[in-house]
Amino acid sequence: MKGKLYLIPTTLGETQVEKVIPAFVLDIINQITIYIVENVRTARRYLVKAGIKTPIDNLQFHVLDKHTTEAEFAQFLNEIENQHIGVMSEAGCPGVADPGAAIVELAHRKNIQVVPLVGPSSILLALMASGFNGQNFAFSGYIPVKKPERTKAILALEKRSLFEKQTQIVIETPYRNLQLLDDLIQTCNSKTRLCIACDITTDDEFIQTKTLADWKKIKPDLNKKPAIFLIQA
């Protein structure tokens, strides 16, 4: 039996596992003893939380982050000839805004079957709840931090949204969330709509869509909280 590469979703924040992860995903977890992860400590905690039956010390972990070279992660798949391997992100779905995409690309080149499993994606959940165009959207990840590159990037996103009717989705390092909100308010047209989706699926979930003129009047507490920003001009 040739093993498969399973893309295993994790919770967003401290959400209860059974609230967002289907039972069959937990069944798959209990068939795997080798994991490729972004952070070993986080992965171990999640697997325990998910109720894995294999003793945690009997599992093997490989770290795949922005510092891992292709030569290193190519070795991670050596054992897939006779057993399944799981890939896990820090939060949400592997391969989406996540370094796990690199190992998936390699698996395809090696003709290894890749199996994505159902779980929460903060990007898609935010889009669903925004009220914005869900048929034409773009996720641009992080935008430049320093001006004038940042201002130029924001204006380009707004222009693209306006002329292509395309929802623009970006993220920011949590401690710079409020700075991004201020920059959007200062740079974009006051009638441009912005959805802020924060702490998705947790007890503190916050999702609201307003014009930038309205966001200027009252700003939510976003400091050090995972958030998604969606723009619709």
C-alpha positions in Angstrom: 0.0 0.0 0.0 1.4 3.4 -1.0 0.7 6.0 1.6 -1.2 9.2 1.0 -0.5 12.8 2.0 -3.4 14.0 4.1 -3.9 17.7 4.6 -5.3 17.9 8.1 -7.2 21.0 9.2 -6.9 22.4 12.7 -9.0 24.7 14.8 -8.8 28.5 14.7 -7.9 29.6 18.2 -9.2 27.7 21.2 -12.4 26.5 19.4 -13.7 23.1 20.5 -12.5 20.5 18.1 -15.9 18.9 17.7 -17.4 22.2 16.7 -15.4 22.6 13.5 -13.6 19.3 12.7 -15.7 16.4 11.3 -15.4 13.0 13.0 -13.9 11.3 10.0 -10.9 13.7 10.2 -10.3 12.4 13.7 -10.5 8.9 12.3 -7.8 9.7 9.8 -5.6 11.2 12.5 -5.6 7.9 14.3 -4.2 6.2 11.2 -1.1 8.4 11.0 2.1 8.4 13.0 4.2 10.8 10.9 3.4 14.5 10.7 4.8 17.4 8.8 4.0 20.5 10.8 4.7 24.2 11.1 5.3 24.0 14.9 5.8 20.8 16.8 4.5 22.0 20.1 1.3 23.4 18.6 0.8 20.2 16.6 1.2 17.9 19.7 -1.2 20.0 21.7 -3.8 19.9 18.9 -3.5 16.1 18.5 -4.0 15.6 22.2 -7.0 17.9 22.1 -8.4 16.0 19.2 -8.2 12.8 21.1 -5.5 10.9 19.3 -5.2 7.4 20.6 -1.5 6.8 19.7 0.8 7.9 22.6 2.1 11.3 21.6 5.7 10.3 22.2 5.3 7.5 19.6 4.6 10.1 16.8 7.2 11.5 14.5 7.3 15.2 13.6 9.0 17.0 10.8 9.1 20.8 10.9 8.2 22.7 7.7 8.4 26.4 8.0 9.8 29.3 6.0 13.3 28.3 7.0 13.0 24.7 5.8 14.9 24.0 2.5 13.5 21.9 -0.3 16.3 19.4 0.2 15.2 19.0 3.8 11.5 18.6 3.2 12.1 16.2 0.3 13.3 13.7 2.9 10.0 14.0 4.8 8.2 12.0 2.1 10.7 9.1 2.1 8.5 6.9 4.3 5.2 7.4 2.4 5.8 4.3 0.4 4.3 2.2 3.2 2.3 4.6 5.4 0.3 7.7 5.4 1.7 11.1 6.3 -0.2 14.1 7.7 0.4 17.8 7.1 -0.8 20.3 9.6 -0.8 24.1 9.7 -0.6 26.3 12.8 -4.3 27.1 12.4 -6.9 26.3 9.8 -6.2 24.6 6.5 -2.7 23.5 5.4 -1.4 25.0 2.2 -3.6 28.2 2.4 -1.5 31.1 3.5 0.8 28.4 4.9 4.2 26.9 4.0 2.6 23.5 3.7 2.0 24.3 0.0 5.6 23.4 -0.7 5.3 19.8 0.4 2.1 19.4 -1.5 3.7 20.6 -4.7 6.5 18.1 -4.2 4.0 15.3 -3.5 2.3 16.0 -6.9 5.7 15.9 -8.6 6.3 12.5 -7.0 2.9 11.2 -8.0 1.8 10.9 -4.4 -2.0 11.1 -3.8 -2.9 14.3 -1.9 -6.1 14.2 0.2 -7.5 17.5 1.5 -9.7 17.1 4.6 -12.6 19.3 5.5 -12.0 22.0 8.2 -12.2 25.7 8.9 -10.7 28.3 6.6 -10.7 31.8 8.1 -10.4 33.2 4.6 -13.5 31.5 3.2 -15.5 31.9 6.4 -14.8 35.6 6.4 -15.8 35.9 2.7 -19.1 33.9 3.4 -20.0 36.3 6.2 -19.0 39.6 4.5 -21.8 40.0 2.1 -19.3 40.7 -0.6 -18.8 39.1 -4.1 -18.1 35.5 -3.5 -17.8 34.7 -7.2 -14.9 37.0 -7.9 -12.4 37.5 -5.1 -8.6 37.6 -4.5 -6.5 36.8 -1.4 -3.4 39.0 -1.4 -2.0 37.9 2.0 0.2 40.6 3.6 0.6 44.0 2.0 3.8 46.1 2.5 4.3 47.7 5.9 6.2 50.8 4.9 4.9 53.8 3.1 4.7 54.7 0.2 4.5 51.0 -0.9 1.7 50.4 1.6 -0.4 53.3 0.3 0.2 52.2 -3.3 -0.8 48.6 -2.5 -4.1 49.7 -0.8 -5.0 52.0 -3.6 -4.4 49.2 -6.1 -6.6 46.8 -4.2 -9.4 49.4 -4.0 -9.1 50.2 -7.7 -9.2 46.5 -8.6 -12.2 45.9 -6.5 -14.0 48.9 -8.1 -13.3 48.1 -11.7 -13.4 44.3 -11.6 -16.1 44.0 -8.9 -13.7 41.8 -7.1 -13.5 41.3 -3.3 -10.0 41.9 -2.0 -8.9 39.9 1.0 -5.8 40.7 3.1 -4.3 39.8 6.5 -2.0 41.6 8.8 0.3 40.6 11.7 -2.1 40.8 14.7 -0.2 43.6 16.5 -0.5 45.8 13.4 -4.2 45.3 12.8 -5.2 48.7 14.1 -2.5 50.3 12.0 -3.9 48.6 8.9 -7.4 49.8 9.7 -6.2 53.4 10.1 -4.3 53.2 6.8 -7.4 51.9 5.0 -9.5 54.7 6.5 -7.0 57.3 5.5 -6.3 56.0 2.0 -9.5 54.6 0.6 -12.8 56.3 -0.4 -15.0 56.8 2.6 -17.8 54.9 0.8 -15.7 51.8 0.2 -16.9 48.9 2.4 -14.7 47.0 4.7 -15.5 43.7 6.5 -13.5 42.9 9.5 -13.6 39.2 10.6 -11.8 38.5 13.9 -11.4 35.4 16.1 -13.5 33.4 13.7 -15.3 30.3 15.2 -14.2 31.2 18.7 -16.5 32.5 21.5 -15.2 36.0 20.8 -16.0 35.9 17.1 -16.5 39.4 15.6 -17.6 39.9 12.0 -19.0 43.2 10.8 -19.2 45.0 7.4 -19.3 48.8 7.3 -18.2 51.7 5.1 -14.8 53.1 6.0 -16.7 56.3 7.0 -18.5 54.3 9.7 -15.4 52.4 10.8 -13.7 55.8 11.4 -16.4 56.6 14.0 -15.9 53.4 16.0 -12.9 51.1 15.8 -13.1 47.5 17.3 -10.4 46.1 19.6 -8.2 44.1 17.1 -4.9 44.3 18.9 -3.0 41.0 18.8 -6.1 39.2 17.5 -6.2 37.1 14.3 -8.2 39.0 11.7 -9.2 39.0 8.1 -9.8 42.3 6.2 -12.1 42.3 3.1 -12.5 45.3 0.8 -15.4 46.0 -1.6 -15.3 49.3 -3.5 
